[in-house]
Amino acid sequence: MKHAGLSVDAAGIAAAYEGLIDGLITDEPVAIEGLKVTVASTLMDSPQSRRIVARNALAAADALSL
């Protein structure tokens, strides 16, 4: 991302996908204009944590459809 001139954080990800995404899941609270940001753990170091991330992703996608 640095090579593209983007910051290595949620804002950089949002900039890289501008116009393509409506929401972003991040593990730190951030405000990004035009995006619905969901704050949730993104660490997937066990089967249980992977299920939690998947549930949070589905809930975030569902919230975008409202």
N, C-alpha and C positions, 0 to 999 in steps of 0.2 A: 504494500500500500504506500509505503514511503516513496518508492520509485515512481508512483503515479502522482505524487504530490499530495496525497491524502493523509490525514492523521490516522494513527493506529488506535482507534477507539470507536465508540458507537457513532459519533458524528462522521467519522471517515467512512464507516460502513454505509451509513445513510447516504452520504454523498456519492459513493460508488454505485449504489443501486437506485439513485434518484430517478423517479418516474416509473420504476418497476415494482416497488414495494409500498404497501400501505401501513405496515406495522413492523416492529422490531422487538425482539426479546433480548434484554440485556440484564446483566447481574448487578449493575449499578444504576441508581436513579439518574436519568438525564431527560432533558426536554429538547425535543427535536421537532421543529415546526413542520407540520404536514404529516407527521407520523404518529400512529398510536403506539406508544412505548409500553411494553409489559416488563415489569421488573420481577425477575425470578432467577433462581439459581440455574446456571447453565453447566455446572460441573457434572460429568457423566462418568463417574469412577466405579459404579456398581450397577447391577441390574435394577435395583430399586431406584437409584438416582436417575437412570435412563428412563424408567417409567414415569417418574415425576416430571422430567423435562418434556417428555412426550405429551403428558396430560396438560402441562402448562402451554405447550405449543398449540394443542387442539383448542384449549380454552381461548387463547389469544386469537386464533383464526376465527373462532365462533364469534368473538366480540367484534371483529372487523365486519362480519356479515350483518350485524344489526343496524 
